[in-house]
Amino acid sequence: MKVKGLLKKVFVLGVLLFAGAANAQRVDPPYKMQLAKVEERLKVGDFREAMGEMERITAQYPDAAEVYYAKALLFGQTGNYEEALENAKAAYRYDANVMHANLLVELYKSKQNWAEASIILEDLRGRHAGVPSIARDLIMLLSNAKKLDEAIAVYHDEVARGHASDTLDVVLADVYVMNDRFKDAESLLEPWDGKSTLRHVYGTLAYVNLQSGKTKPAIAILERGIKYSKDPVLYLDLADAYKSDGKMKMTFESLKLAFESSQVEFGDKHRVMLNVMHPDFKGFTLDQIQTLANTLVLVHPRIAESHVVKGEVLWRKGNTAEARSLFLTAVGINPRHVDAWRMLINTDLGLNEVDEAIRHADEAIRANPGNAMLMYFSGLAFMVKEDFEKTRIMLEMALDHSEEENTYLRSIIYSGLGDLYHQLKMDAASDVAYEEAIQLDSTNSTAMNNLAYYLSIRKKDLDKAAGYAKKANEIDVNSSTFQDTYAWVLFQQGSYKEAAFWMEKAIKSSASPSALLFEHYGDILIQLGREKEAVKQWEKALSLVKGDNVDVNKIKLKIKDKRYVE
């Protein structure tokens, strides 16, 4: 009975707007020819003229209910919910049929106006007493309106009318669960266990048991539910139950069965993938997660997001080239998928194919004009190419288009501008950009680190630099880069012992310490009078010099003279 997808495209051809209401009347309205004009306008996408024609109809025939209904749908599509609501009210006022009531109820629900929605359903129930689904919707709405006693009264009235069913009991059980009355929900559903073929009976009953810590009974209920309902969605509930019992192997096997079924909606599977891919999720290996992702692509090959998920898993496993092929497939299916473009550009950069990154960024922006995120990534690609003029164009353009975006995105754009302006020797502008980035996002540790480091090498505002470097390390406790920065700021402040402590942490944290790290460590040790150790570190730095941004001649001079050289 519910109208689903109200805010999506509600029609392909305009005739669909009027078919239900016109058929209900079973006679042609006096404005039939005018409706035909509206339908023609809608077929070609001329909404303005269609709306104008409907305004002319309602001016001449103020009780034209199906026209008000059509106007409500059109206003809902364009986001004008106030006008949509007023026209839906008019449609229901002049013809209180189920279709008009559903639209009006959905609009009230979108505004969380449960009380008004309940009134409409109560009226509708009075007109259509033999339609049980109206009462079920009414029970839920009354519960949302905090009228639990009235919701229960409607339930008992339906039972008295001979409308008792497992579906009705599930609705009231859901209401009980929402109000933390788990025992009442359990008592209501237990008689249906092993008798109903309705998935929700077993899902809700198992949930109630899990809330009471009864894991094994919950698992048994779900296994019976799968047997009697034949609904594979219950495998998702079963996976939750096994996870609560600490049985991760069975959790994985249950999820795999759910993922293999085309009856389980993609959205449910996608939510699972987001959960198991979260850094805090424990219990699955990357290979197991990839198995789920592989299955997702096999069962839902035409959904771009399935390829994005698998690509992200492969990326995490270090299979960058294979991940890129998945992201390419995703943007081929849906060129409007901004995250897929973002990941594609990242894989290009990860493979050191900068020109490909630039080309893909250009394609992405053409497919998604005005998208600040894609402009930012285009700027990053140009920065890697060291084309700073185009970097500046793209990053400043990204900033200009980011006013309506979230503060996180604006923060990373400012951070990127800070990096760029530093490269262009625009120190003041660089400092301001980093400060803006930090103000927008107090967790932007990269902006804090970079600002601290650049201040330290200029020996400017060292107290501020130390504060930012310290906070960056508090946010990201395992970053050797951040630890190195903090050590260098402390070095510039003359706090050599503390600097040595942080530099040692940086070297230990790094999987492959750079020449710059060892050079800095030597610089600190020489100030502590540990001459032999300092020379040893400088020699290590010299042995590692390849493409590092270090001055070889300066390191050699330090070794020769056994002293720190600016």
PyMOL commands that set and color helices and strands:
alter all, ss='L'
color gray80, all
select helices_A, chain A and resi 15-25+32-43+47-60+65-77+81-94+98-110+114-127+132-144+148-160+166-178+182-192+199-211+215-229+234-244+248-259+266-276+286-299+304-316+320-333+338-350+354-367+372-384+388-400+407-423+427-440+445-457+462-475+480-493+496-509+515-527+531-544+552-561
alter helices_A, ss='H'
color red, helices_A
deselect
rebuild
show_as cartoon
